[in-house]
Each structure stands twice: as C-alpha cells, then as structure tokens.
Amino acid sequence: MSQSLLLIFARLISSDCETVVNFLDSKEALAFVLNCWTENHADFYGAYAHKVSSNAITTLLLSGDERLHAVMVKGPEIRNEGEMTSSWLAVAGND
C-alpha cells in the first residue's frame, strides 16, 4: 500500500476516527491497513506526511477502541512503565 493511500486513511482518521475504524472493520481491512501503516510509517517522505501520519496514529490510539487490541502488528512490544530517568537506567543496567 503506497504512502499516498495510507495518508488518505490518516487524514480520514484525523477527521472522523470512529467512522473510519467502523468502515475498515466492516470490510475486514482494519488489521491489513494498520499493518501496512506501521510497516511503512518510518519510510514516509516529507515532514508533512510524518505529521499527518503521527497525528492520525495518536488519534487512533487515544480513541480507546477495543478492536485495536485485537490487531497484531510487526515489531517489538513496547511497555510503558513510566518515566525512565538516567539513574533508573543505570540501576537497571541498561545504560
């Protein structure tokens, strides 16, 4: 899926997240679009594309939609364990 098409979904999600998620889920395309998006986000060309994509991903995650929990994407699992200060990292041995 190309950057242009993914950015269309990103703009739509930014303007009406619930409707877009409902549509993609009804077509059984939610997981496919999210996988393509997460795989290609880092390769988007241009500051505008990164801003639109990041804003849409943030909107999507803040929506709290339960269907997002069922979607598995490639990459390491990231756990938010609070603020990691340099002293905490030194204690944990991850400097």
FENTAPE-V664142 format. One record per pair of residues at least 24 apart in sequence whose C-alpha atoms are under 6 Angstrom apart, sorted by the first residue. I is the first residue (numbers start at 1). GAP is how many residues later the second one is. D is the distance in Angstrom with one decimal. If there is no record, write none. Layout:
i	gap	d
I	GAP	D
I	GAP	D
//
This chain:
i	gap	d
10	43	5.6
10	46	5.1
13	43	5.8
14	42	5.0
31	40	5.5
35	38	5.3
//
